[in-house]
Amino acid sequence: MKRIIFTSAFVACMAISYISNAQTATPRVTKRQVNQQERIAGGVKSGELTARETKHLETREAKLQQNKKEAKADGVVTGQEKRQLKRGENRNSRAIKRQKHDAQQQQR
């Protein structure tokens, strides 16, 4: 009997943990952030991004990370918060593209 109660309590705790994790999960945003960091690093390596452009893009990415952290702070990432994060990612992506394809290059 004790074993059944203990097992039930354990399963209930795991389910609550899983549900709370699912509500704050933002795997798409995380994946895009990693991808965009790689794009920035590639631009630096190839010389397409200047130091100033890189700093600006990194600041934008840090701001988005802060927004993501704030969205998760209350334990639930709402649909509106997800849309705002996606919009920020889209803007950052366009900024990376613009900076990589402008005429400025690193001095070698």
N, C-alpha and C positions, 0 to 999 in steps of 0.2 A: 504494500500500500504506500509506504514512504517513497519507494522507488518510483512509483507511478506519479506521485505528487511532485517529486523532485524533477523528473523528466518533463512533466507538463510545464512546470515553472521555467525550466531551462529553455524549452521550445518557445514559450511565450516571450521570454526576454530576447531571444534571437530574432523572433518575428518583429518585435518592436524596434530593435536595432536596425534590421533590414529596411523597415518602412521609413524610419527617420532618415536613413542614409539615402534612400531612393528619392525623398523629397528635396534633398539638398544636392543631389548629384547633377553635375554639369559637364558630362564627358565630352560633348560636342565643343563647348567653349574651350575646354582644356586642350583638346586635340588641335583646334584652330590656333590657340596661343602657341603651342609647340611648333606648328607648321610655320606660323608667321615669324617666330624667333629664328627658325632655320632660314627663312627667306631673307631676313635682315642680315644674318651672319654670312649668307652667300653673297649678298650685295657688298658687304664690307670686304670680303675676301677677293671678289672680282674687281673691286675698285669702283663699282657703280654708285656707292654711297659714300658721301663725305662724312667726316667726324661729326659735323653739326647736324646733318640729316639723320645720322645714326642715333645721336643723342635725342633728337626730337621724336623719332619713332619709338625708341625705348621708353621715353616718358609716356607716350600714348599707351603703350602696352602695360606699363606699370599702373596707369590710371584705370585701365580696364580690369586689371587684376584686383585693384582695390574695390571697384564696383562689384565684382564677382564675390569678393569676401563679404561686402556689406549685404548683398542679396542673400547670402547663406546665413547671415548672423542670427536671424530669427528662427532658423530651422526649416524654413520652407522657401523654395524659390518659386515664386508665382509665375504665371504665364506672361504677365506684363514685364516682370524682371528678366525673364528669358528673352523676350523680344528686344528689350533694351540692350542686353548683353550682345545679342546677335547683331543689332544695329551698330553697336560700337565695334564689333569685329569686322563688319563690312566696311565701315569707314576706315579703320586701321589698314585693312587689306588694300583699299584703293590708295591710301596715302603711301604705302610701301611701293605699290606699282608706279605711282607718279614719281616718287623720288628716285627709284631705280632707273627709270627711263627718261629722266630729264638730261640736259646736256652737262650737268656738273659731274665731275669725277675726282677721285682722290689724286693728290699730287704724289707722284712716285719718285 
